[in-house]
Amino acid sequence: MERATQVRGPELDLELGYRALFRALPVPCLLLDRQLRIQDANPAYLSTVGREHAYLVGRLVSEVFPAGPADREGPGAVEVSMRRALAGQANRLPLLRYDVEDAPGSGRFVERWWAAVNVPVLAADGSVLAVLDVVEDVTEVVREREQGELAREEAGQVQLRVQGLQADLQARSQELASTVHAEAVASRRLAALAGAALELAAAETLEDLVDVVIGRGMAALGADGGAVAVADETGGTLRLTRSDSLGASAEHKYAQVPLDSPLPVAVAARTGRPVLLEDRQAGLAFTSELADVYAATGKSAYAFFPLRVGTEPLGALVVGWDEPRNFPQADVDLIAAFAAQCAQALHRLLLRQAERAVTAATRGMSETLQRSLLTSPPQLNGLEIVVRYQPAARDAQVGGDWYDAFVIDGITRLVVGDVAGHDRSAAATMGELRNLLRGVAHATRGQPAAVLRCLDEAMADLDVTTVATAVLAHIEPPDEEADPGSVVLRWSNAGHPPPLHVSADGTARFLDADPELLMGVDAATQRRDHAQVLEAGTTVLLFTDGLVERRDATLDDGLRWLRRRASCAAALPLPQLCDALLREVDDRPEDDVVLLALRVHPGPPGARER
């Protein structure tokens, strides 16, 4: 399905969605922007002037149709008429001569006579977006009168023939004026429906779509009321949203209609075929149940058009008129084209609504699963540990970021890691690695490097193919020569961003010993331990790359930002420090963020009562 046109600023930027409506008009039509540059031409116009669509679009109308040697008033009159339309006034041109080149650039002009009307295309606020030029080639009519057999008539008959010709031309002129007027009305209706198609394409909710259809759409169709019927999730019931002109009692009584109902709205939705009822007699002949509809709404004529995409029934469009109405084929085609636009917009909104419901449920389940694996850290004397987890702002996606903190033999173990990927598979692998690491740490009771080496081997043996990064750190008592209250941070880094060391005075630096190979790459990787004494008042930040990576900045830029901000906020209590850093992360981060903060307080570390 072609997309609807969109307007940006004062310029008209045509898309393809309205063209079903544009092509439905059987008379030649040309669409011009405010600079009188051609934006579109319907097939009837191309056939009349003998030009290709690609040759016309994007060029000034004066450039495409230059004035011929015999043209005196034609070019000026055409431009004046178009300028009046740009000022907001529909303008009809009298019969005029404007010759056309037999081929572009040939310089050979063919005599042509025209009748035309120029109609402004208005935006919702009443401003003029473009000009719709509707023309009729009346050259043959003029030639028939000029090339008659007047020269062979007797002198006495010439005057009679001239008088007959004048009367005939006058009648033809009146007929042409009536035709042009009707075409001007149709052109205005087409322009209004094109504007409604624009708004349908921009609708964000079902309420927006209904407002466009029963507001601007009904007015453009010349209707006195209408409704949109939308199939519910089960497909067994139609929910009707009506226009005020159908009445409150109709809204209450027909708010829901079973899809197997004999009412024409259900028949149209169910069968995919329109139902046209010219008057009450036709409606009651269709089904006696319409008697209550006529009584509740006061309408006489109805058109019910299915809203479908492919074979999927989405609902029906209801259009009503106060008076009986015939349905010429041009009107039927116009309503059908508008119904097709409504169906496309409705299908898009229903898909989006369903996707949002599914992703919201999936995301909630996934986040609950992930958070259940990210337990609260232990409460320790002399050591304060604060953790923060912020999921990425992607619907139905959670990541493989994790943290852990636990105590074995009086030694506090801290872990921050990141499994490749941003989906439920990554979250599942994260849980598997977290439990593996805990198990290995309890079994080996070794230093961080030894634990990570065993984890590499376990991943290979268990065929865990995902790669991951991690920092594993131990908090150990200091040696006898260290200051009282200090501790030793011993860590090993498997391809992860380095820990940030922030002294009590705010001096910040990364513990950036060269990171080693990621986990899951090579089971034979040799890993090393690193050590740093942490004095009382020192803060250490372990984090995942979501904290420092930005779409418009490098990783080094992000690391510099973190070091500077942590230095400035070093005096804050640890929870406030973590919250201050996360507040500066983008409102919609591209990746999960894990932040584990450790602060050393005076006194020996150890578990305390909760």
PyMOL commands that set and color helices and strands:
alter all, ss='L'
color gray80, all
select helices_A, chain A and resi 19-24+43-49+53-56+61-64+74-86+139-146+150-152+155-202+206-220+244-246+248-253+264-271+280-286+290-297+329-373+424-444+448-461+545-547+555-568+574-583
alter helices_A, ss='H'
color red, helices_A
select strands_A, chain A and resi 6-8+11-13+29-32+38-41+91-97+100-101+109-110+113-122+128-137+225-231+237-242+256-258+275-277+301-309+312-321+380-381+383-390+400-408+411-419+468-476+487-494+500-502+508-510+530-534+539-543+593-600+606-607
alter strands_A, ss='S'
color yellow, strands_A
deselect
rebuild
show_as cartoon
